[in-house]
């Protein structure tokens, strides 16, 4: 009889322990949903691993920091529909594209517009720049109207095939017609990916590469 009671007690204890284990909340686990929303962090700024432009899913090609001397000016992330490790591959891609920038310092909007214009002019042929002059003026006008971009504020530029280039400031689409010139978006990208990039380390980062040591940072094109 005592053996029967002992066995029953063991079974009951095991049942109670199993129930206690089942009652414990499940620990957070990596899941497909978590992977789908993965982010890349650059200077405290988080870039989603994926974005959608014109109904197409794009992937983060690379993200990095724009330095001027030792100061962090902004972060930038490049989104494409297929990975590209060279400027030529990025520029040859005819699908949707996005460049997203978040400021790390306050900067005058008109000054930034002028610097971007200078960056485009330095990295384009005279013919390319001439064909896209209305887009260049439109971009400059957007920054002049903004007056100042403060630390933490964002702007993004999307290329939509068949539509043109559209600009967002702090997530809001800038009103007006898209910039129609076919060359404009690629010319804009050359500010960072051209022969005279704003920051050579940022160029490498946008192409999915690793940043060079600070001691070897190339200051070429440091005005943008």
C-alpha positions in Angstrom: 0.0 0.0 0.0 2.8 2.4 1.0 4.5 1.7 -2.4 1.3 2.5 -4.2 0.9 5.8 -2.3 4.6 6.7 -2.9 4.2 6.1 -6.6 1.0 8.2 -6.8 2.9 11.0 -5.0 5.7 10.9 -7.5 3.2 11.0 -10.4 1.4 13.9 -8.8 4.6 15.9 -8.2 5.7 15.3 -11.8 2.4 16.5 -13.1 2.6 19.7 -11.0 6.1 20.4 -12.1 5.1 19.9 -15.8 2.2 22.3 -15.3 4.5 24.9 -13.7 6.9 24.6 -16.6 4.1 25.1 -19.1 2.9 28.1 -17.1 6.2 29.9 -17.6 6.1 32.6 -20.3 8.0 31.7 -23.4 11.3 33.6 -23.8 11.5 35.9 -26.8 12.8 33.9 -29.8 14.2 34.9 -33.1 11.5 34.4 -35.7 10.8 35.0 -39.4 9.0 38.2 -38.4 11.9 39.4 -36.3 14.3 38.7 -39.2 12.0 40.5 -41.6 12.2 43.7 -39.5 16.0 43.5 -38.8 17.8 46.8 -38.7 21.3 48.1 -39.3 22.5 50.7 -36.8 24.8 53.5 -37.8 25.8 56.2 -35.3 22.7 55.4 -33.3 20.5 55.7 -36.4 18.6 52.5 -37.4 18.1 51.6 -41.0 15.5 48.9 -41.8 17.0 46.0 -43.8 14.1 46.3 -46.3 12.0 49.1 -47.7 9.2 49.4 -50.3 9.3 51.8 -53.2 6.6 51.8 -55.9 5.2 48.5 -54.6 8.6 46.8 -54.9 10.6 45.5 -52.0 14.1 46.9 -51.8 17.0 45.8 -49.6 19.5 47.9 -47.8 22.6 47.9 -50.0 24.8 49.7 -47.4 24.7 52.5 -44.9 27.4 54.8 -43.4 28.3 58.1 -41.9 29.2 61.3 -43.7 32.2 63.0 -41.9 33.5 66.5 -42.3 36.9 66.6 -40.7 36.3 64.8 -37.4 32.6 65.7 -37.2 29.7 63.4 -38.1 27.3 65.3 -40.4 24.7 62.8 -41.4 24.1 59.1 -42.0 23.0 57.7 -45.4 21.5 54.4 -46.5 21.1 53.2 -50.0 18.2 50.8 -51.0 18.2 48.8 -54.2 16.2 45.8 -55.6 19.5 43.8 -56.0 22.8 44.0 -54.2 25.5 46.0 -56.0 29.1 46.4 -54.9 30.3 48.9 -57.6 29.1 52.3 -58.6 28.6 51.0 -62.1 26.3 48.3 -60.9 24.2 50.8 -58.9 23.9 53.3 -61.7 23.1 50.5 -64.3 20.2 49.3 -62.1 17.0 50.5 -63.8 14.7 49.5 -60.9 13.4 51.6 -58.0 16.1 53.1 -55.7 16.1 55.1 -52.5 18.7 57.2 -50.7 17.7 58.0 -47.1 19.6 60.5 -45.0 19.3 61.5 -41.3 21.1 64.5 -40.0 23.5 64.3 -37.1 24.1 68.0 -37.0 22.1 71.1 -37.7 22.8 72.6 -41.2 21.4 75.5 -43.1 19.1 74.2 -45.9 20.3 76.7 -48.5 23.9 75.8 -47.8 23.1 72.1 -48.1 21.3 72.7 -51.4 24.4 74.5 -52.7 26.7 71.8 -51.6 24.6 69.1 -53.2 24.5 71.1 -56.4 28.3 71.4 -56.3 28.6 67.7 -55.7 26.5 66.8 -58.7 28.3 69.2 -60.9 31.7 67.9 -59.9 30.7 64.3 -60.7 28.7 64.7 -63.9 29.7 65.6 -67.4 28.7 69.0 -68.7 26.0 67.3 -70.9 24.6 65.3 -68.0 24.4 68.3 -65.8 22.8 70.4 -68.5 20.1 67.7 -69.2 19.2 67.7 -65.5 19.4 71.4 -64.6 15.7 71.7 -63.9 15.9 68.9 -61.4 19.0 70.4 -59.8 17.1 73.7 -59.4 14.1 71.9 -57.9 16.2 70.1 -55.3 17.9 73.4 -54.4 14.5 75.1 -54.0 13.3 72.4 -51.7 16.2 72.9 -49.3 15.9 76.7 -49.5 12.3 76.5 -48.5 13.2 74.1 -45.6 15.6 76.8 -44.3 17.3 74.4 -41.8 17.7 70.7 -41.3 18.1 69.9 -37.7 19.9 67.0 -36.0 17.5 64.0 -36.1 15.6 65.3 -39.2 15.5 63.2 -42.3 15.1 63.5 -46.0 14.9 60.8 -48.6 14.9 60.6 -52.4 13.2 57.9 -54.3 13.6 57.0 -58.0 10.4 55.4 -59.4 10.7 54.0 -63.0 8.2 55.6 -65.3 7.4 58.4 -62.8 10.7 60.1 -61.9 12.4 61.3 -58.7 10.4 62.3 -55.6 11.7 63.9 -52.4 10.6 63.3 -48.8 11.4 65.5 -45.8 10.8 64.0 -42.4 8.7 61.3 -44.1 6.4 63.7 -45.9 6.3 63.8 -49.7 7.2 67.2 -51.1 4.3 68.5 -53.1 4.7 69.0 -56.8 5.5 67.1 -60.0 8.2 64.4 -59.8 11.6 65.3 -61.3 11.3 63.8 -64.7 14.8 63.9 -66.1 16.1 60.4 -66.5 19.7 61.2 -65.5 18.8 63.2 -62.4 18.7 60.4 -59.7 21.9 58.8 -60.9 23.6 62.2 -61.0 22.4 62.7 -57.4 23.8 59.4 -56.3 27.2 60.4 -57.8 27.5 62.9 -55.0 28.4 59.8 -52.9 29.4 57.2 -55.5 31.1 59.3 -58.2 34.7 59.9 -59.0 34.9 62.7 -56.4 32.6 61.5 -53.6 31.6 63.5 -50.6 33.3 61.0 -48.3 35.3 58.0 -49.6 34.4 55.9 -46.6 30.7 56.6 -47.0 31.1 55.5 -50.7 32.5 52.2 -49.6 29.8 51.8 -46.9 27.0 52.4 -49.4 28.4 49.8 -51.6 28.2 47.3 -48.8 31.9 47.4 -47.8 33.6 48.0 -44.5 34.7 51.4 -43.3 38.5 52.1 -43.5 40.4 53.1 -40.3 39.9 56.7 -39.3 43.6 57.4 -39.8 43.4 56.5 -43.5 40.1 58.4 -44.1 40.3 60.2 -47.5 39.2 63.8 -47.2 38.5 64.1 -50.9 35.3 66.0 -51.6 34.9 67.0 -48.0 32.7 70.0 -48.9 29.5 67.9 -49.4 
